Amino acid sequence: MIDVAGLRVMKAIADEGSFTAAALALGYSQPAVSQMVRRLEQRAGTALVDRVGRTVRLTEAGASLARRAGDVLAAIDAAEEEVAAIAGLRAGRVRLAAFPSASATLVPKALALVKQRYPDVEVSFTEAEPAQSLASLRAGECDLAIAFSYAGTDVGRGEEDLDLFETRHLLDDEVLLALPLTHRLRDEPVIDITALRDEKWIAGCPRCRGHLLSMCATAEFTPSVAFETEDYVAVAGLVAAGLGVALIPDLIVRTAHHPDIITRQVRPASRRQIVAVTTPDLQRVPAVAATLDALGEIAASSDLAPTYPQGDLDYYL
């Protein structure tokens, strides 16, 4: 097998005209150059240089190798520079997928932080619910996914093999009850879900809809789901029109606030866990690690602190 060091020696001999001059150009000793040429000849199975006294001429095979060496070494040098740029965060690409409420709150601030710190790192973004983003991560179609799960369920919900992934906790997001302004329970700061057994419900994404059904089952009733939509602006509009009540995570309340709805804590209290998910190998890629760090910083910042009173929440847990 022809190695890179051997290629550099053959090109230097062709350029400089002798072993001594080639050694000087490369910073090697002359015996080291001779030894490398002999080893290269053994691997090639033919003579590469013709030594006549102090004169060194390349054989046809040696000349061919030296001629090709320029292009090969240039490509290797370019690859090394590109890798060094990626490792030094002077370049790099991250493909990020996140669910809608995270994409409207957590993601923009984190990507702005990455851009500020590493202007040459490119982060592309796709909006996707957890099932889709985790499938994309497993298929190699994205590098980093932001997903969520409710209490008592894992992030993959059996849809993905979580042993393949590395997860980083970002924040806990409180689930709130959304009511129309005229609702009979509007003055209650905390509302027991059993008081809502006769209400019409508006359900969100499949994962959120499953959480609603689970909470109501624990309270020994089946909710009457009148509307289903993954668009939380539509959910807020339906609630505001008095067509039902809904469970809405706090991150969504921040981005889809409607002046004609109110939010209240619900008993039993519930949170969803928001996590960043990647693979063990991708976690070691500098651009991915930098994006993970930015997401963690923004999630911990005061901008994303819970809007509910923490003391009251702890009381009802």
Secondary structure, 3 states (H helix, E strand, C coil): CCCHHHHHHHHHHHHHCCHHHHHHHHCCCHHHHHHHHHHHHHHHCCCCEEEECCEEEECHHHHHHHHHHHHHHHHHHHHHHHHHHHHCCCCCEEEEEECHHHHHCHHHHHHHHHHHHCCCCEEEEEECCHHHHHHHHHCCCCCEEEEEEECCCCCCCCCCCHHHCEEEEEEEEEEEEEEECCCCCCCCCEEEHHHHCCCEEEECCHHHHHHHHHHHHHCCCCCEEEEECCCHHHHHHHHHCCCCEEEEEHHHHHHCCCCCEEEEEEECCCEEEEEEEECCCHHHCHHHHHHHHHHHHHHHCHHHCCCCCHHHHHHHC
